[in-house]
Amino acid sequence: MRKTSSEPVSPCKRATLHGPTMGTRWSASVDVDNTVEVAALQQDLAAAVAQVDEQMSPWKPASDLMRLNRAPVDDWVDLPAEILQVLDCALDVHRLSAGAFDPCIRALVDAWGFGAVRDAPDAQAIRAVRRSPPPAAHGCLELDRPAGRARKHAPLQLDLCGIAKGYAVDRMAHVLQRHGVRHALAALDGELRALGGQAGGVPWAVALERPEAGRRAVHGVIELADLAVATSGDYRRYLDMGGVRVAHTMDPRRRAPVNNTVASVTVLAPSCMQADAWATALLVTGPDEGLAVAQRMGLDVLFLLHRAEGLVELGRGRFGSAGGAGAERPTAQSDNAVRRH
């Protein structure tokens, strides 16, 4: 926490903090002065992401998410405020995206081998899921946030993997603010959130990865200050089935893995939770419906699309081109320069 010493504040120095979580790593680049206790900050950041994992992991039987999954229909389940906040946002994005983002996707994820139940597709499980009509999450899950509880009105199986990491980044930002930090970049996988800019007065530079399987390359750079960014794509987690790449992201409306021309979607938003959920939703919708949704919601979004001639960009808002929203541009002709946001 912040010291109460009356000593003069020294110039900021850069601290890089990190640790394991959720099968990956969290990190924070922090510009701190001598009022910030870095060791305590590291401990509190680790505790914040660990709490999200303990509450929302589909791989931990004792998590609050799994308690809710196991609960009988119509039984109220006491839940922490944090998971209720995430569920509330998930239901909101589900409704606004016409079901493209769906927290009730666990059975489909598990059937295709991307969940905690199996590590390969199961044809019988896939057929069973497809025969079952998809439940309307916003009508089948009731939240009572003032009382700290929720209940299912249908046998839902929830999965928050499309939003929980973004929320974990927001929790990191909250910890940083509580410690008096004003200049930081918090990250977990492809989800990042900037507090202010760097202490020197320039924004944080964030690399936008080129969506190519098997290699790491930078497509461009985004500059962030007081903003979050999340990217979803088909190029990191997938199955190779007879030479056909099967994406890990599920299309809840088709009851199958996403199969469209989108290589990746990047979304800017005030909170990383929102950016994460909308990046997932727009990956599912594809470019045409997705751009219309982005325009309706006022989202800043960049689609990278597979075309016969290679990757092309399709942007809206602060990712838009001189040709306007809806104008595709070949990436070979884009300057890939720093984009100020």
C-alpha positions as CSV (number, residue, x, y, z in Angstrom):
1,M,0.0,0.0,0.0
2,R,1.1,3.7,-0.2
3,K,3.5,4.8,2.4
4,T,2.5,7.7,4.7
5,S,6.1,9.0,4.9
6,S,6.7,12.7,4.4
7,E,9.9,12.0,2.4
8,P,10.0,13.8,-1.0
9,V,8.7,11.7,-3.9
10,S,11.5,10.4,-6.1
11,P,11.2,10.1,-9.9
12,C,9.3,7.1,-11.3
13,K,11.2,3.9,-12.1
14,R,9.9,0.9,-14.2
15,A,9.0,-2.3,-12.3
16,T,8.0,-5.4,-14.2
17,L,5.8,-7.8,-12.2
18,H,4.5,-11.2,-13.3
19,G,3.4,-14.7,-12.2
20,P,1.5,-17.8,-13.3
21,T,-2.2,-18.1,-13.5
22,M,-5.0,-19.9,-15.5
23,G,-2.5,-22.0,-17.5
24,T,-0.6,-18.9,-18.7
25,R,1.0,-15.8,-17.0
26,W,-0.1,-12.4,-15.9
27,S,2.2,-9.4,-16.1
28,A,2.2,-5.7,-15.2
29,S,4.6,-3.0,-16.3
30,V,4.4,-0.3,-13.6
31,D,6.0,3.1,-13.3
32,V,6.4,3.6,-9.6
33,D,7.9,6.2,-7.2
34,N,9.1,5.5,-3.7
35,T,5.6,5.7,-2.2
36,V,4.7,2.3,-3.8
37,E,5.8,-0.9,-2.0
38,V,6.6,-3.1,-5.0
39,A,6.7,-6.4,-3.0
40,A,3.2,-5.8,-1.6
41,L,2.0,-4.8,-5.0
42,Q,3.3,-8.1,-6.5
43,Q,1.6,-10.1,-3.8
44,D,-1.8,-8.3,-4.2
45,L,-1.7,-8.7,-8.0
46,A,-1.1,-12.4,-7.7
47,A,-3.9,-12.7,-5.1
48,A,-6.3,-10.9,-7.4
49,V,-5.9,-13.1,-10.4
50,A,-5.8,-16.2,-8.2
51,Q,-9.2,-15.2,-6.8
52,V,-10.7,-14.9,-10.2
53,D,-9.3,-18.4,-11.1
54,E,-10.6,-19.9,-7.9
55,Q,-14.1,-18.4,-8.5
56,M,-14.5,-18.9,-12.2
57,S,-12.4,-21.8,-13.4
58,P,-14.2,-24.7,-15.2
59,W,-11.2,-26.9,-14.4
60,K,-11.5,-26.6,-10.6
61,P,-14.4,-28.6,-9.1
62,A,-14.5,-26.4,-6.0
63,S,-14.8,-23.1,-8.0
64,D,-18.0,-21.0,-7.5
65,L,-18.7,-21.5,-11.2
66,M,-18.7,-25.3,-10.9
67,R,-20.9,-25.1,-7.7
68,L,-23.5,-23.2,-9.8
69,N,-23.1,-25.7,-12.6
70,R,-23.8,-28.6,-10.2
71,A,-26.8,-26.9,-8.5
72,P,-30.3,-28.2,-9.1
73,V,-32.6,-26.2,-11.3
74,D,-34.4,-23.4,-9.4
75,D,-32.2,-23.7,-6.3
76,W,-30.6,-20.4,-5.3
77,V,-26.8,-20.5,-5.0
78,D,-24.9,-18.0,-2.9
79,L,-22.1,-16.5,-5.0
80,P,-19.3,-13.8,-4.5
81,A,-20.0,-10.3,-5.9
82,E,-17.2,-10.7,-8.4
83,I,-18.6,-13.7,-10.3
84,L,-22.1,-12.1,-10.2
85,Q,-20.6,-9.0,-11.9
86,V,-19.0,-11.2,-14.6
87,L,-22.3,-13.2,-15.1
88,D,-24.2,-9.9,-15.4
89,C,-21.9,-8.6,-18.1
90,A,-21.9,-12.0,-19.9
91,L,-25.7,-12.0,-20.0
92,D,-25.7,-8.4,-21.3
93,V,-23.3,-9.2,-24.1
94,H,-25.3,-12.4,-24.9
95,R,-28.4,-10.3,-25.4
96,L,-26.8,-7.5,-27.3
97,S,-24.9,-9.8,-29.6
98,A,-28.1,-11.9,-30.4
99,G,-26.5,-14.9,-28.8
100,A,-23.1,-14.8,-30.5
101,F,-21.5,-14.6,-27.0
102,D,-23.0,-17.3,-24.8
103,P,-21.8,-18.2,-21.2
104,C,-23.9,-21.4,-21.4
105,I,-21.5,-23.1,-23.8
106,R,-19.7,-25.6,-21.6
107,A,-21.3,-28.8,-22.9
108,L,-20.3,-27.8,-26.5
109,V,-16.8,-26.9,-25.5
110,D,-16.4,-30.2,-23.6
111,A,-17.8,-32.2,-26.5
112,W,-15.2,-30.8,-28.9
113,G,-12.3,-31.5,-26.5
114,F,-11.5,-28.0,-25.5
115,G,-12.8,-28.2,-21.9
116,A,-12.0,-30.0,-18.7
117,V,-13.8,-33.3,-19.6
118,R,-11.8,-34.5,-22.6
119,D,-8.9,-33.5,-24.8
120,A,-10.3,-34.7,-28.1
121,P,-13.7,-34.4,-29.9
122,D,-16.3,-37.0,-28.9
123,A,-18.8,-37.7,-31.8
124,Q,-21.5,-39.0,-29.5
125,A,-21.2,-36.0,-27.2
126,I,-21.2,-33.6,-30.2
127,R,-24.4,-35.3,-31.5
128,A,-26.1,-35.0,-28.1
129,V,-25.3,-31.3,-27.8
130,R,-26.5,-30.6,-31.3
131,R,-29.8,-32.4,-30.6
132,S,-30.4,-30.2,-27.5
133,P,-32.0,-26.8,-28.3
134,P,-29.7,-24.1,-27.0
135,P,-31.1,-22.4,-23.9
136,A,-31.6,-18.6,-23.9
137,A,-29.0,-17.7,-21.2
138,H,-30.6,-14.4,-20.3
139,G,-33.9,-16.1,-19.7
140,C,-32.7,-19.2,-18.0
141,L,-30.2,-17.7,-15.5
142,E,-31.5,-15.3,-12.8
143,L,-29.2,-13.1,-10.9
144,D,-30.0,-11.4,-7.5
145,R,-26.9,-9.3,-7.1
146,P,-28.1,-7.4,-3.9
147,A,-28.6,-10.8,-2.2
148,G,-25.4,-12.3,-3.7
149,R,-27.1,-15.3,-5.3
150,A,-28.1,-16.8,-8.7
151,R,-30.3,-19.6,-9.8
152,K,-30.8,-21.6,-13.1
153,H,-34.3,-22.1,-14.6
154,A,-32.9,-24.8,-16.9
155,P,-30.0,-27.3,-16.6
156,L,-27.4,-24.8,-17.8
157,Q,-23.7,-25.6,-17.9
158,L,-21.8,-22.3,-17.7
159,D,-18.3,-21.4,-19.1
160,L,-16.8,-18.0,-18.5
161,C,-13.5,-18.5,-20.4
162,G,-14.5,-15.9,-23.0
163,I,-14.7,-13.1,-20.4
164,A,-12.9,-14.2,-17.1
165,K,-9.4,-13.3,-18.2
166,G,-10.5,-9.8,-19.2
167,Y,-12.1,-9.4,-15.8
168,A,-8.9,-10.6,-14.1
169,V,-7.1,-7.8,-15.9
170,D,-9.7,-5.3,-14.6
171,R,-9.1,-6.7,-11.0
172,M,-5.3,-6.1,-11.5
173,A,-6.1,-2.5,-12.6
174,H,-8.2,-2.1,-9.4
175,V,-5.2,-3.4,-7.3
176,L,-2.8,-1.0,-9.0
177,Q,-5.1,1.9,-8.4
178,R,-5.5,0.9,-4.7
179,H,-1.7,1.0,-4.4
180,G,-1.7,4.5,-5.8
181,V,-0.3,3.6,-9.2
182,R,-1.2,6.0,-12.0
183,H,1.0,4.6,-14.8
184,A,0.7,0.9,-15.6
185,L,0.0,-1.7,-18.2
186,A,-1.7,-4.9,-16.9
187,A,-1.8,-8.0,-19.2
188,L,-3.0,-11.6,-19.2
189,D,-2.7,-13.4,-22.6
190,G,-4.2,-11.2,-25.3
191,E,-6.1,-9.0,-22.8
192,L,-4.5,-5.7,-21.6
193,R,-5.5,-2.6,-19.8
194,A,-3.6,0.7,-19.5
195,L,-3.8,3.0,-16.5
196,G,-2.9,6.4,-17.8
197,G,0.1,6.4,-20.1
198,Q,3.7,5.9,-19.2
199,A,5.2,8.2,-16.6
200,G,7.2,10.0,-19.3
201,G,3.9,11.2,-20.9
202,V,3.7,8.8,-23.8
203,P,1.1,6.1,-24.2
204,W,1.8,2.4,-23.7
205,A,2.8,0.6,-26.9
206,V,1.0,-2.7,-27.4
207,A,1.9,-5.1,-30.1
208,L,-1.0,-6.5,-32.3
209,E,0.0,-10.0,-33.2
210,R,-0.2,-11.2,-36.7
211,P,-2.7,-14.1,-36.7
212,E,-0.5,-16.9,-38.1
213,A,-0.3,-20.4,-36.6
214,G,3.1,-21.6,-35.6
215,R,5.0,-18.3,-35.6
216,R,5.0,-15.1,-33.6
217,A,5.1,-11.8,-35.6
218,V,3.9,-8.3,-35.1
219,H,1.1,-7.0,-37.4
220,G,1.1,-3.5,-35.9
221,V,1.2,-1.5,-32.7
222,I,-1.6,0.1,-30.7
223,E,-0.9,3.0,-28.3
224,L,-3.1,2.8,-25.2
225,A,-3.8,5.3,-22.4
226,D,-6.7,4.7,-19.9
227,L,-8.2,2.0,-22.2
228,A,-8.4,-1.8,-22.5
229,V,-7.8,-4.0,-25.5
230,A,-8.6,-7.7,-26.2
231,T,-8.0,-9.9,-29.2
232,S,-9.6,-13.2,-30.1
233,G,-8.5,-15.4,-32.9
234,D,-8.4,-18.8,-34.5
235,Y,-4.6,-19.2,-34.7
236,R,-3.4,-20.3,-31.2
237,R,-5.8,-22.9,-29.9
238,Y,-7.2,-25.3,-32.4
239,L,-7.4,-29.0,-33.4
240,D,-6.0,-30.4,-36.7
241,M,-8.6,-32.9,-38.0
242,G,-7.4,-34.5,-41.2
243,G,-5.7,-31.3,-42.3
244,V,-8.7,-29.1,-41.3
245,R,-8.1,-26.6,-38.5
246,V,-11.0,-26.6,-36.0
247,A,-11.1,-23.4,-33.9
248,H,-11.5,-23.6,-30.1
249,T,-14.1,-20.8,-30.1
250,M,-17.6,-22.2,-30.3
251,D,-20.5,-20.7,-32.3
252,P,-23.4,-21.2,-29.9
253,R,-26.0,-20.5,-32.6
254,R,-24.6,-23.2,-35.0
255,R,-23.7,-25.5,-32.1
256,A,-20.3,-26.0,-33.7
257,P,-16.8,-24.5,-33.7
258,V,-16.5,-21.1,-35.4
259,N,-16.1,-21.5,-39.2
260,N,-15.8,-18.1,-41.0
261,T,-13.2,-15.9,-42.6
262,V,-12.1,-14.1,-39.4
263,A,-8.5,-14.6,-38.4
264,S,-8.7,-12.3,-35.4
265,V,-10.8,-9.6,-33.8
266,T,-9.4,-6.7,-31.7
267,V,-11.7,-4.6,-29.6
268,L,-11.0,-1.4,-27.5
269,A,-13.3,-0.7,-24.5
270,P,-13.2,1.1,-21.2
271,S,-13.0,-2.3,-19.3
272,C,-11.0,-5.4,-20.3
273,M,-14.0,-7.5,-19.4
274,Q,-16.1,-5.8,-22.0
275,A,-13.3,-5.9,-24.6
276,D,-12.8,-9.6,-24.0
277,A,-16.4,-10.6,-24.3
278,W,-17.0,-8.5,-27.4
279,A,-13.9,-9.8,-29.1
280,T,-15.3,-13.3,-28.6
281,A,-18.7,-12.3,-29.8
282,L,-17.4,-10.6,-33.0
283,L,-15.2,-13.6,-33.8
284,V,-18.3,-15.7,-33.8
285,T,-20.5,-13.3,-35.9
286,G,-18.0,-12.9,-38.7
287,P,-17.2,-9.7,-40.5
288,D,-20.6,-8.7,-42.0
289,E,-22.8,-9.1,-39.0
290,G,-20.0,-8.2,-36.7
291,L,-19.3,-4.9,-38.3
292,A,-23.0,-4.0,-38.0
293,V,-23.0,-5.0,-34.4
294,A,-19.9,-2.9,-33.8
295,Q,-21.5,0.1,-35.4
296,R,-24.7,-0.3,-33.4
297,M,-22.7,-0.7,-30.1
298,G,-20.2,2.1,-30.9
299,L,-17.2,-0.3,-30.6
300,D,-13.7,0.3,-31.9
301,V,-12.9,-2.9,-33.7
302,L,-10.3,-4.3,-36.1
303,F,-11.1,-7.5,-38.0
304,L,-8.2,-9.4,-39.7
305,L,-9.8,-11.6,-42.4
306,H,-8.6,-14.5,-44.5
307,R,-8.9,-13.7,-48.2
308,A,-7.5,-15.5,-51.2
309,E,-4.9,-12.7,-51.6
310,G,-3.9,-13.0,-47.9
311,L,-4.9,-11.1,-44.8
312,V,-7.0,-8.0,-45.1
313,E,-8.1,-5.5,-42.5
314,L,-11.6,-4.3,-41.8
315,G,-11.9,-1.6,-39.2
316,R,-14.4,0.6,-37.5
317,G,-14.1,3.6,-35.1
318,R,-10.5,4.4,-34.3
319,F,-9.5,1.4,-36.4
320,G,-11.3,2.8,-39.4
321,S,-9.5,3.8,-42.6
322,A,-9.8,6.7,-45.0
323,G,-12.3,4.6,-46.9
324,G,-14.6,4.4,-43.9
325,A,-16.0,1.6,-41.9
326,G,-16.7,-1.4,-44.1
327,A,-13.8,-0.8,-46.5
328,E,-11.4,-3.7,-46.6
329,R,-7.7,-2.9,-47.0
330,P,-4.9,-5.4,-47.8
331,T,-2.5,-5.6,-45.0
332,A,0.4,-5.3,-47.4
333,Q,-0.8,-1.8,-48.3
334,S,-1.5,-0.7,-44.7
335,D,1.3,1.2,-43.1
336,N,1.1,-1.0,-39.9
337,A,2.1,2.1,-38.1
338,V,1.4,3.0,-34.5
339,R,-2.3,3.6,-34.0
340,R,-3.0,6.2,-31.3
341,H,-5.9,5.3,-29.0
